[in-house]
Amino acid sequence: MGDALISLAYLASSILFIMCLRGLSSPEQGRRGVFLGELGMFIAVIATVAKKEIISYEWIVAGLLLGSTIGTAISLKIPMTKMPERIAFSHAFGGLATALVGVTEYHKLRGLFSVATEASVHAEHGINRLSMGALGFEVFLGSLTFTGSIMAFGKLQGFITGAPVTWKGQNAMNIGAFFGTIALLVYQVIFPETAPTWMFMVMCASGLALGVLAVLPIGGADMPVVISLLNSYAGLAACATGFALKSNILIISGALDGSSGLLLSMMMSKAMNRSFANVVFGAFGTAGGTAAPTTGGAARSFNEATVEDAGAVLQASQSVIVVPGYGMAVSQAQHAVRDLAAALEKRGTEVKYAIHPVAGRMPGHMNVLLAESNVPYDSLYDLDMINDDFARTDAVLVVGANDVVNPGAKTDTSSPIYGMPVFNVEQARSVIVLKRSMNTGFSGAENELFFLPNTMMVLGDAKKTILALVSEVKGGGGH
Amino acid sequence: MSEDLIFGLYIFALATFVGYQVISRVPPLLHTPLMSGTNAISGISLVGSLVAAGAKHDLVSSILGFVAVTAATINVVGGFMITDRMLRMFKKGPTARDGKAH
C-alpha cells in the first residue's frame, strides 16, 4: 500500500470513530455506532500493518492474539456490577500502551541504555524538540494514567482503602514532584540531543509515582470524577503520541477520548457542586465527618419500620419513585428492585426511577445495572426530569443512596455537601429508606431526611429487605 | 515553531471541538457505554504499538512493542465487545411507550 492510500485509510477510520460516538446519542443507534467503530479500527490496523516500516510480524501476531483472548475473556465474564473496575482497569492498559510506545520511540531515537554522547548524537534519525516534548508528555501522562488507574481499581475492589489517605504536606509534595518533572521535561526539550537519558527514565518513574500519590487522597465516592479524569488523561496521552509519531489519526482519536473524559468529569463535578481542584486536592468530609456526630448525637429518634409497615405503605401507593445509590450495587439488589417494581406495576402502581448523575462509582453506573435487570430505559429519569414529580408522589423508595437525597444540601450552609443538587424526596407523602445502618454517608454529613416524620427507616441488607417487600406486596394483593 | 507542530495543533483543536459537540449529545443514560466506547477508540495507540513491535529495531523495542500491542488490543477488543454487550441490555418498555407523556 502506498503512503497516500494509508493516509486515506486513516482518514476513513477517523470519520468512522466520530460516527461511532455519534451513535451513542441514543440506545437504538448505539449498536450500529459500535459496529462503525469496530470497522474503523479494523481499517486502521490493516493500513498500519501494510506500512513499510513493519518488517516482522511474529511479535505483532503474538500481541494481537494474546490481547484479543484476554479482552474477550474479560468482556464476556465480567458482571455489570464490576463495570467501574473494568473501566479503571482498561484505562490502566491504555496508559501502559501509550507509555511503552513512547519509551520505544525514545529508545529508537536516543538509545535508552547507551551513554548519551557521540553515538546517540550522531544517530541515524536524531530527535528534535517537537518529538522530545511530545514523547515526554506521552510517557509522563501514560505512566501517570497507568498507576493512577491501578490505584482507582484497587480502591474500587477494596484492596486499597476507599477512604482518603492524607498526610501533612501531601499536596505540597505532589505539586513539587509535578513541577520537578516539568522542569526535567523542559530541559530535555531545550537539549533534545544531549540531555542525559536518565532524565527520561526519572520522568517515567515520576509519572508512575505521581499516579499513585494523586489518587491516594481521593475517596471512594469521588471515583466518578477520578475515572472520568483518567479517561481524559489516557486520551491526551494518545494525542501526544500522535504529535510524536506525526500521526493524525492518533491526534484525532486522542482528542475525542480526551474531550469525552473532560466533559464527563465536568458534569460529575457539577453534580456534586465541587470544583475540579476540590476533588483532586481536597480530601472530602474529613472535617465535617468528625463534627457532625457530636452535634447530632446518637440519641436522635427516627422511625424504624418493619418490612410489613413498608410493604403496607407501598401497597397503598399509586405512584412510587425508586432512588438507587451505590448501596444497590454493593448488595446486588438491582434484580430484586426490578421484581418489586413488577409486583407494584401489576397492582396498577406507577413506578419510576430517579438516577442522580453521581450515583454509584462511575458515570451511568445505575443505568447499566437497571438495564441489566430488564428495567426499560424510558422509566429511568435524570435529576432535572424528575425533581418536580416527588411532590406528587405517594412513596419514594431509597435503595442504598444517602448524600443525593440529603435535604441539608439545599438548606444547611454548614453541610459539607451544601449546594450539591439533590432529589426533593422529602416532598413525597412517605419516604422509605433502605439502609445498612445509621452511619453517615460518604461526605460524613448527617442526613436530616432520616429524622423526618414521613420517613421510615428499614435497616438491613437492601436485597433481603426488597425480596421480603416483594412477597409483602404480592401477598397483600391477593387478600 | 515547526510546521508539524502547527499542523498537529490545528487537527487537535478541531477534533476536540467535534468531540465536545458529539459527546455533549450523549444522554446520561449512556455514559457508561460512552466511557467504554471512547476507551476502545483510544486503543488506537495500537497503531503506534504495531510499528514499535514490527520495526525490528532491537529486542528491547520488540518486547516493549509486544506488551504495548497486547495492552492496546485488550482495550480495543474488550472495549467494543463490552460496549455492545451493555447497549444490548437497554430496552424500551413495551407497555410504557403509550402511557408516557414525554
Interface residues (C-beta under 8 A of the other chain):
Chain A: S13 S14 F17 I18 C20 L21 R22 L24 S25 S26 P27 G30 R31 G33 V34 G37 E38 M41 A44 V45 T48 V49 K51 E53 I54 I55 S56 Y57 W59 I60 A62 G63 L64 L66 G67 S68 I70 G71 T72 I74 S75 L76 I78 M80 M83 R86 I87 S90 H91 F93 G94 L96 A97 T98 L100 V101 V103 T104 E105 H107 K108 L112 F113 N128 R129 L130 I227 S228 N231 A234 G235 A237 A238 C239 T241 G242 F243 L245 K246 S247 N248 I249 L250 I251 I252 S253 G254 A255 L256 D257 G258 S259 S260 G261 L263 L264 M267 I355 P357 M362 P363 G364 H365 N367 V368 A371 E372 N374 P376 Y377 D378 S379 L380 D382 M385
Chain B: S2 D4 L5 G8 I11 F12 A15 T16 V18 G19 Y20 V22 I23 S24 R25 V26 P27 P28 L29 L30 H31 T32 P33 L34 M35 S36 G37 T38 N39 A40 I41 S42 G43 I44 S45 L46 V47 G48 S49 L50 V51 A52 A53 G54 A55 K56 H57 V60 S61 S62 I63 L64 G65 F66 V67 A68 V69 T70 A71 A72 T73 I74 N75 V76 V77 G78 G79 F80 M81 I82 T83 D84 R85 M86 L87 R88 M89 F90 K91 K92 G93 P94 A96 R97 K100 H102
